[in-house]
Amino acid sequence: MEKLRNIAIIAHVDHGKTTLIDSIMKQSGMFRDNQSVDERIMDSGDLEKERGITILAKPTSIQWKDTRINIIDTPGHADFGGEVERVLSMTDGVILLTDAAEGPMPQTKFVLSKALAQGLKPIVIINKVDRPDARPDAVIDEVFDLFVSLDATDAQLDFPILYAAGRDGWCIKELDEPKENLHALLDLILDYVEPPKVETNKPFAMLSTLLDSDPYLGRCLVGRVEQGTAKVNDTVKAINLDGEQIESGRLTKLFKFEGTQRTPVEEVQTGDIICIAGLARASVADTICNPDVITPISSTPIDPPTMSITITVNDSPLSGLEGKKVTSTAIRERLLAEAETNVAISFSENDNKDAFEIGGRGELQLGVLVETMRREGYELTVSRPHVVYKIDENGNKLEPVEEVIIDVDDEYASTVIDSMNKRKAEMLDMRNSSGKTRVIFKAPSRALIGYQSKFLTDTRGTGVINRLFNSYGPHKGEIATRRNGALISTQTGVAVAYAIFNLQDRGVMFIDPQTKVYQGMIVGEHNRPNDLEINILKGKQLTNVRASGTDEAVKLVTPRKMSLEQMMSYINDDEVLEVTPENLRLRKQHLDPHARKKASKDQI
């Protein structure tokens, strides 16, 4: 039996997980010396490459000395925490990466708490020690304090520490050692991480942790073999957490992970992280096992969604012109498939089955789902995100509360504190260090919807905000987060530069000239709190009489462009976002002005 180690790399976003894996794979001899290799090899999805973030957890493996090391790259954003929670069950150890300047951040606390709860012993790496503002000794103290606050055991507190610069490909035990390679880390993994407990005499069983689809193989389930061995064409069954059989079938294909590729194998054994094909209905958290096994493998409970959006079909005057999948049936099937593979997402629908409520961890996760569907050719209408409330045993209303860590320049700290106080946030801590202020708050999740853009304005783009779900707390009452009113088009047609020029003093425009608009579409933000209906199609009346000074040049201010997540956060309750493969449009829920007035009266 080959020697084996299973580890996951966990950290806050942008602390260097994927970059470190790049360096490990290059130094383990996986690639030829002259082979061209992309940066962030593990970020294979288009959205991952564009945004520079990891969205899906992905396994890989390297060979070091005589041992095979399976490594799982995990997302750093809190919104994708469901991925982290699932994959930790496949590992026997974790590498905790911490930035040498920033220190432990909210997501560091979240992923570490999940790892400690599963009894894993972390290896701590202080990454990016080559930064000019690095403070490795202080960060080690902060990491130790974090371990203590999360009730780590004595064995977990006795963690080994390494210093690294993942981008440059070196890792050392002491800061004065030569900075050559990552051998210190790879050797430590072999010495410190325990090998999987081998139970070859028991019948085969594995917990399905990740679900993937392949155009040739169909549904592929990824997980770790907990006991026994399996061969190609063996008969297996899938049972859920209650022990009920879902289906039976044959293992048509077995794969192990070699670098970034899946390699077919004839046999797998205990401890292997594998991918199987051949089952049509089995899903995440199901146990794939020998027909003789009756007890399912327990699965880690996943934190519930805290935020939801409502998705409906696109019913605007421009619907069906850009997308291929426009029916509620197609949208429903796609959302059901997503809810099946992504355990951090919940799905519900109304009685008519034409409006679908999707719950997730945050705006980013929901935004990534909508963006993915958009690229697949769907047309949708998306509502403003709403938080998911709970009722306690005494009948009190509870709402999700987040821990917010804000790093800003000293001069903007008071502005940020004032803004957060208006949002009924509670300040927990405030620290100053070399011209920067770190402020820690507990704030209701709904108060933070749409706050990102205001925050960047308040801090002139220099501030950094990190959020993490903390708990459910008592409802804080009304929170004044109202933005200015909207500029609404009264006509359907093509926007004219002359009309935009004359309306610029009324507010900020969202569209360029020659953009298709329709009645009820939001084309800008009003300077005042009320909505204003405008005619953006009004061109200049041409005559054959020339006069000096009347033909002044049309000078247009650059319109405000927003991303999908920013638009979702920007809209009010009576507004929706129209999403098509080519365009994002803001609009009123009721396009007709009379219908809008009637709806507003009904609400009063």
N, C-alpha and C positions, 0 to 999 in steps of 0.2 A: 504493500500500500504506500502511495506517495505521501511525502510530508506536506502538510497543508496549514495555512493560516488564513483566517477571514477577518478583515478589518473594514471599518468605514471611516471616512474623513469628514469631520463635522466642524462647523465654524459659522460665524456671522458672515453676512454677505460682503463680498469684496476683500476677504481676509486672505485669499490666495489658495483655495482648495484645488480648483481645476488646474491652475498653473503648476502647483506642486506635483500633481499626478503626471502632467506633461513631462516634467523633469525626471520623475521616477521611471517612466516608461522608456525615455531616451537612454537613461543610464543602465537600465537592466538588459540592454542589448536587444531590444525588441525590433528596432529599426536598423537598416543598413547605414553605414557612415554617410553615404551620398544620397540617402533617401530624403525627398522633400516631405516635410511634415507640417501640417497646419498648427497654429497656436490654439490652445484650449481644445485639444482633440476630442475630449469627452462631450463638449457642447455641440451635439450633432444636429439639433433642430434649427430651422431657419430663424425662429424667434430668439433662440438662445444665442446664436451667433450675432444677430443684429443688436440685441440689448446687452450682450456681455454678461448674462446671468445664467445660472443653471436652473432649469424648471423641473426636469425629471431626474430621479435617482438612476444611476447607470452602473452596472458592475463591469469590471475589467480584471485582468490578472497578469501577473509577471512571474518569471522564474528567477529566483535568487538563490545562488549556491545550489543546494539540492532540494529546495522547498518551493512549492507553488504558493504565491500570495494572491488571494482574491481581494481586490480593493473596490469599495463602492463609493462613488462620488455622489455627494448629497447637495440639495439646494441650500442656499444660505438665507433666502427670504422667508419671513415668518408665514407668508401666505401659502407657501408650499411645504409647511411643516408636516403635513400628512405623509409626504414621501419619506421624510426622515424617520418618523415614528415607525413606519412599516419596516424599513430596511434594517433597522438596528437589531431586529430579531434574527437576522441572518448572520450576524457577526459574533466574534468572540472577543473583540477589542475595538477601541476607537482611538483615532488620532485627533486631538483637539487643537485646532489652529487658532492662535490669537495674534492680532496685529501688535507689533512692538510699540506703536505710538498710540493707537486708539484704546488698547486694552480690551477687557471683556465688555461686550455690548449686549443688548437685549436678546438677540437671537443666540448668542453664545450661552446665555443662561438657560434658554429654552431647550436647546439641543443637548446641553450637558445634563440637565435635569432628567431628560428622557433616557440618556445613556446610563446615568447612575442608578435610576429606578430599575433598570434591567440587570444590574449587578456587574456592568462592564467596567474594566479598569483602564482609564484613559492614559495615553502618552501625550504630554503637553509639549507643543512646539511653539516657541515665540518666533513668529515669522516676520519678515521684512525688517530685520535688525540692521540692515544697511541704510534705513531711512535716516535723514539728518535729525529728525525729531524723535528718534527711537528712545524709549526709556525701559529697557528690558527688565531691570531689577524691580522697578515699581510695578510693572505689569505682572510679574510672577507673584508678588504679594497680593495683588488684586485677584488673580486667578485662585490663589489659595483661599482667600476670604470667600470667594464665590463657592468653592467646593464645600467649605464649612457651612455656609448659609443654606446649601442644598442637602445638608445632612449626609454627607459622604461618609462611608465607613473608613476605619483606620487603614485598611488595605488600599482603598481608592485614594486616600489622602497622601499616601506614599508614592506619588506619581513621578516618573522620570521626566526630566526637562531637557529639551534640545533647543538650540538656536539655529535659525535657518533664513535663507533668502531663496524662496522657491523659484523665483524668476531666473536667478543666476545658477540654480542647481547645486547648492551646497547646504550641508547641515552638520553642526558640530556640537560637542558636549560642553565645551568651555569656550568663551568668547576669544581667548587668545590662541586657539588652535588654528592650524592652516585651513583655509577655506577652499577645499578642492572638489568634494563630491557629496553624494547622499548616502555613502556606505554606512555611516554611523546610524542613520535612521533605519535602513533596511536590516542591519544586524540586530538592532534593538527590537524590531518587530519579531524576529525569530526567537530572541531570548525572552522577551517580556510577555508577548501575547500567547495565550494557551492554545494548543491545537484542539480541534473539535473532538468531543467525546465520541469514540467509535463504538457503535452498536451494530455490528454486521450480522449477528445471529438473529436479530429481530426482523419481522417483515417490513418491507419498504413503506416509508411515509415521508411526505414533505409538505410544508405549508406554502401555499401559493402567496407570494408577497407582491409581485409586480405582474401586470398584464400588458402584453405587447401584441401587436398584430403584424403579420407578415404577408405580403401579397401572394407568396407562393405556399406558405405553410398554414396560413389562417391564424387562429388564436394561439399565442405562445405564452405559457405561464413560466415565470421565473421564481425560484425559491431555493432554499437550502434543504438538502436531504438530512432529515433529523435521525433516521434510523434505517438500517438495512441497505440493500443494493437493488438496482434495477437495470434491466437490459432492454434494448430495442424490441418492440412487439410484445412486451409483457402486458398482461391484462391488469388494469387498475380501475379504481372507482374514485369518485369525488364525493366527499361528505362535507356538510356545512358545520358551523360551530355547535349546532344542536345534535349532531350525529346523524342527521337525515341524509340519505343518499340522493345526490343530484343527478348523477349519470355514471355510466361505466364505459370503458373504451380501451383502446390499445395505445401504447406509447409509440407512435409512428416514427418520431425522431427524438433524439437526445443530443443536447449541445452543452459544451462547456465554453467559458469565455476565455479567449486567448487574445490579449491586447484589446483592440477595438472590435475584433471579429468574433463571431460564434463558430466554434469548431464542432462538427458532428463526431460523436463518440458512440461506441457500442454498449458501454457499461458505465454506470455511475455508482458512487458509494457514499457512505455517511460523511457529512461535512462538506461535500461538493456543492457549490452554487451552480445550479444548472438551469437550462431552459428546455421545456418539453412542449411537444406538439401532438395533437391527436384528440384533444377534448374540445367539445363544442360549447358546453354551457358552464363549466367550472369557472369560478372567478376568484378575485382577491379574497383572502382570509379562509378559503376552502382548503381542506386537507386532501391531497392526492395520495392514495395509498393502495396497498395490496388488498384484494377483496376480503381477506381474513381480519383486517384491522377494523375495529368498531368505535374506538375512542378518537375524537378529533384532536388535533394539536391546538392548544389555546393560542389566541391571537391578542396582541396588544390593543386595548381600546383606543380609538382615535378621538381626539378632541372634536366636539361638534362644531358645525359652522356658526359664525357669529354675524354674518352679513348676507343679504339676499338681494337679487334683482328679479324683475319680471320680464320675461321675453315673450313677445308676440310676433305675429306676421307683420311684414311691412305693408301698411295700407296708405302710403303717401301717393300723391299724383304721379310720382316718378318711379313707383314700384314696378318690378319685373323687367326694367330696362337694362340692368347691369348684372344681376345675379342669375344663376341657373336653378338654385334650390329655393323656392319662394313659398312653398305650401306649409301649413302647420304640421302636416303629417311628417314631412321630411325633417323639419326642425325638431319635432318630438322624438323621432328615432335617433337623431344625432345626440340630443341631450341625454336620452336614456343610456346610450352607449357610453357617454362620458361619465355618467353617474356610476355605471357598473365598474369602470376601470379606475376611477379616481375616488378613493374612499373619503376624501376630505370634502367632496361635493354632495349635496342633497338635491333631490328632484321631486317636485310636486306639481300638480296641474289643477285647473279649475274644472267645474262640472262639464263645461262645453268642450274641454280639451283644446282650447285655442289660446290659452295663456298659461305660461309655464314659469313656476318660481324656482330659481336656482340659488341654493345656499352655498357659501364658500367662506374662506378664512379672511378675505380682505379684497379691497378694490383691485389689487394687482392680479390675484388669481382669477377673479371673475373677468377682468379685462383681457387676460391671456386667452381664456376660453372663447370669448366673443371674437377676438382677433383671429384665433385659429379657424373658427367657423367662417368668418369673413373671407379668409384666404381660400377656404374650400368651396366658395361660390354661393354662400347663404346670404339671404337678405333678411334682416331682423329689425325689430323695434325694441329698444332696451330702456327700462325705467331707471330712475334714480336709485342708487343702492339704499337699502333700509337695513337697520340692525335687527337681529332676531331677539325678541324679548322672551323672558321666562316669568312664570308666576310661582312664588314660593309657597310653602305649606300654609302660611297665614293669609294667602291671597294678595300679597304685595307684588307689585310689578318690579322685575329686575332687568337691568340692561348690561351689556358687555362693557367692561372697563379695561382700558389699555395702559400699560406702562410706556411712557414716552420719554426718550432720552434725546435732548437737544444740545448740540454743540454749536455755539455762535461766537463771533467776535464780541468782546466786552461792550462795545458801543451799542450793540443791538439787543443786548440781554433784556433791558427793561421793556422794550417794545414787545418782545416775544412773551415775556411774563404777563404783560397787560393783556395781550391777545388770548393767551391760554386761560387767564382768570375769567375773561368774558365767556369762555366756553366751559366754565364751571369745572376747570381742572384743579387738582389739589397738588401743590408743590411739595415734594418729598425731600429734595436735596439740591444744593447749589455749590459748585466748586469752581475756583479760578485757577488757571495755570497758563503762564506765558502768553497773555493777551487773549486767551480763549476762556469762555465760561461754559461749563456743563451744567444743565438744569434738568432735573428728573421730576416728572409729573405722573400722576394718575388721572386719566381723563376719560370721559364717556366716549365710546367709539363713534357715536353719531355726531359728536361735536367735531371730530377730526375729518369727516367726509368733506372733501373740497378744501381742506385747510392748507394743503401742500403749496398751491399757487400763491396764496396770501403770505405764507411763511417765506417763500422765496423772495417775494416783493419786500417784506419787512426786513429781511437780512441782506438785501441787494445780491441775492444769489450765492452768498457765502456760507449760509448755515447748513447743517446736516441734521435731519430728523430721523429717528429710528423708533418704530412702534412695535409692541408685542402684546398680545392678548394676556391679560392678567387674571381676571375673574369676572363673575357677575356680581353687580352691586345694586343698591337701591336706585330707583329711577330719579334722575336729577331735575325733572320738570322741564319747562320750556328753555331752549337755548337759542339765543339770537345769533344765527349764522347767515342771515339773509344777505344776499348780494343785491346789486342794483337790478333794476328792471330790464326787460329785453326789448330790442328793436325788432318788430315783427313785420314781415312783408305783407302788403295788402293785395298784391297782384301775382299772377303766375306768368313767368316768361324768363328773360335773360337780363341780369343786372347790368346797368349802364354806368359808365365811369362818371358822367356828368351828374347823375343823381347821387352817387356815392360822395362825390366832391362836395355837393351842397348839403349833405346830411352829416358830414364828418364832425361838425361841432355839437351834434346831438349825443355822440357817444363813440365807442370803439367798434369798428367793423370786424366781422369774422370772415368775410368773403371778398374775392377779387372781382373786378369787372368781367363780364361775359360768363359768370357763373349762373347755371340754371337755378331759379328760385320758384317757390309756389306760395300761394296764400297760406298764412299760418306758420311759415318757416321763420326761424330766428336767424337774423342776419347780422346782429351785433348786440352790444350791451349799452343800455341807456345810461346817461350820466346821473339820472335821478332814480328813486326807488320804484317808480311806476313803469308799467309796460307802455310802449309807444308804437302805434301802427304807422308805417311809413311806405311810401311808394318809391321803390328802388329802381323802377323801370322808366322813370320820367326822363326823357331825353330833352335836348335843347331845341327850342322852336326855331327852325331855320327860315330866314327871309332872304330876299335878293337885295336888301339894302345893307350896305357896309357902313359901319360907324367906328371911329377910332376909340380904342380903349375897352370895348365890350367883349372882344374875343380874348379874354385872359386865359392863360394856360391852366389846364386842369392838373392840380398837384394832389396826388393821393398819398395818404399815410399808409404804411405797410399794415395789412390786417393782422389781427391776433390769430395765430394758428395753435390749435390744441391737439394733444394726443387723445387716443380713445379713452384712457383712464381719466384724463383731465376733464373730458367732456361728460363722462358718466357722473363725475363728482360735481360738475358745474350746474347741471340742470336742476330745476325745482320739481316739486311733486306734480305740478300740472303740465310738465314738459317731458318729452321723451327724446331719445337719440335714435336716429335712423342710420342703420349700418348696412352698407352694400359693399361688394368687392372693390369698388372704385372710389366711393365717397363716404364721408361721415357728415350727417346733417343734423342740426338741432332744430326742433320744431315743437309747437304746442300740441298737447294731446288732442284738443279739439281745434281743427283748422279753421272752422267757420267762426267769425267773431261773435255772432249771436249765440252760438252753442257755448262758447267760452263764458260769456256773461251769465248765461243760464246756469252753467255748472258752478260758477263761483257763488251765485246766489243760493244754490242748493246746499253748498257747504256751510254757509253762514247759519 
